[in-house]
Amino acid sequence: MKVKIIDYDHQGRGIAKINNKIVFIPKVKLNEEVSIDIVNSKKNYSLGKRCNPLKVKYCPYYNECGGCQIGHLTYNEQLEFKKNTIKNIFSKYTNYNLENLDILKTKQYNYRNKVTFHIKKDKIGYYEERSNNLISIDKCNLLDSNIINLTASLNSFIKVHKKLTKAIIKSLDGKIMLILEGKEDKESIKEFFSFLVSSLYYNNELISGVPALMIEVLSKKFMVRKDSFFQVNKEGISLIYKEVIDLVKELNSNIIYDLYCGTGTISLLVSDYAKKVIGIEVIEDGVMDAKSNAKLNNITNTEFYLGDVSKVINKLKYVPDTIILDPPRSGISKDLIDFLLSLKVKNIIYISCNPLTLARDINLLDSEYKLKSIKLVDEFPNTYHLESITLLKLRKKAYNN
Ligand SMILES: C[S@@+](CC[C@H](N)C(=O)[O-])C[C@H]1O[C@@H](n2cnc3c(N)ncnc32)[C@H](O)[C@@H]1O
């Protein structure tokens, strides 16, 4: 049947209506009239699939693969989609109307410095959207060129050695870490890959090279161990971190908390502009990296604590004037919201990778904190993902300044 696309949802799927029932259809364009099949019908909505698959220049797997959702839109259309999405989410879930939004661009392809591939016998690739069907990938043009080259080598290795199950590749400043899992013979892995990569792990054991990689961002060096989180687009994170530094410079803070600090990147980058910065992170490798990174950069005014933010924060003895939040997609916990409401810190800088949880959390904090500014960064072109940096300020009734 033929439908007209009347809107997008926040994940970039098209929305159409059939007899007043909403249908979500991936990989279509606004106002397009498109023939679809209904693939799943629920009580309140249906899922549709376009009949004639799209062709995009940069990827032959575009229709099946779940990695990109909006790569068929022009880059300007993608940016408009992202601005409209966050605008709509804020007008629906908060008291704020976002006007004159600006979005910082990054390069559209070859930006990802990390990938996780699944492997089944001699097939390596990504899972099809919302399924367990593995799509073989020879080349993904969102990945940086070092990862693309290593993918070719992995593809030739698994044609002969068919017992690998997973490969994670990190490529930082020209060096590669390869993390493999499976039931393959360790020696054959070592022999094949140790000359191709700087760091080689197999089933959690370092079998060749160095244990961690190094990356330089905004003139500071960061060590990244196997399990530490590091943002996947260097150009994108540099833009985000620059925004955060600019905000911190204006805020004149004594004590800053960097919550969800990962490898301590933000703590170390803002440490020049505060007396003390305290980071909290739940992954042990992250905290170890953060401490090593402070030493590596000769920074002496940072402290890092391991654990769940909402549990550790109660135990700290400092009184922060600025709190930086950079949580995962799920946003911040109710416990932390309650803590922030009672703490009445002067400034909160919230870096978010999910406008829905950002809007929810801003709303929950609204009785004490007012939204002052928001900046958007397109860190993940061709996908619906959107990064934002917001500044929240304590309302005057609670703090006279
Ligand atoms: C979006 S990343 C931000 C990392 C870091 N700020 C950066 O720029 O690289 C979120 C981080 O929060 C950590 N995390 C997730 N849940 C946590 C929790 N409950 N308590 C502390 N850290 C947590 C993750 O391990 C991850 O390192």
PDBQT file of the ligand as one rigid body, heavy atoms in Angstrom, charges set to zero:
ROOT
HETATM    1  C1  LIG A 501      28.916   9.048  28.229  1.00  0.00    +0.000 C 
HETATM    2  S1  LIG A 501      30.236   8.322  29.126  1.00  0.00    +0.000 S 
HETATM    3  C2  LIG A 501      31.152   9.755  29.575  1.00  0.00    +0.000 C 
HETATM    4  C3  LIG A 501      32.602   9.530  29.855  1.00  0.00    +0.000 C 
HETATM    5  C4  LIG A 501      33.495  10.749  29.938  1.00  0.00    +0.000 C 
HETATM    6  N1  LIG A 501      32.860  11.904  30.553  1.00  0.00    +0.000 N 
HETATM    7  C5  LIG A 501      34.054  11.103  28.579  1.00  0.00    +0.000 C 
HETATM    8  O1  LIG A 501      33.846  12.208  28.094  1.00  0.00    +0.000 OA
HETATM    9  O2  LIG A 501      34.744  10.257  27.999  1.00  0.00    +0.000 OA
HETATM   10  C6  LIG A 501      29.432   7.789  30.544  1.00  0.00    +0.000 C 
HETATM   11  C7  LIG A 501      30.334   7.159  31.584  1.00  0.00    +0.000 C 
HETATM   12  O3  LIG A 501      29.549   6.899  32.751  1.00  0.00    +0.000 OA
HETATM   13  C8  LIG A 501      29.980   5.701  33.340  1.00  0.00    +0.000 C 
HETATM   14  N2  LIG A 501      28.864   5.284  34.205  1.00  0.00    +0.000 N 
HETATM   15  C9  LIG A 501      27.693   4.715  33.840  1.00  0.00    +0.000 A 
HETATM   16  N3  LIG A 501      26.892   4.550  34.912  1.00  0.00    +0.000 NA
HETATM   17  C10 LIG A 501      27.562   5.046  35.988  1.00  0.00    +0.000 A 
HETATM   18  C11 LIG A 501      27.232   5.181  37.359  1.00  0.00    +0.000 A 
HETATM   19  N4  LIG A 501      26.069   4.775  37.849  1.00  0.00    +0.000 N 
HETATM   20  N5  LIG A 501      28.144   5.735  38.182  1.00  0.00    +0.000 NA
HETATM   21  C12 LIG A 501      29.361   6.155  37.691  1.00  0.00    +0.000 A 
HETATM   22  N6  LIG A 501      29.710   6.060  36.379  1.00  0.00    +0.000 NA
HETATM   23  C13 LIG A 501      28.822   5.517  35.533  1.00  0.00    +0.000 A 
HETATM   24  C14 LIG A 501      30.306   4.827  32.150  1.00  0.00    +0.000 C 
HETATM   25  O4  LIG A 501      31.179   3.776  32.516  1.00  0.00    +0.000 OA
HETATM   26  C15 LIG A 501      30.960   5.826  31.196  1.00  0.00    +0.000 C 
HETATM   27  O5  LIG A 501      32.342   5.884  31.406  1.00  0.00    +0.000 OA
ENDROOT
TORSDOF 0
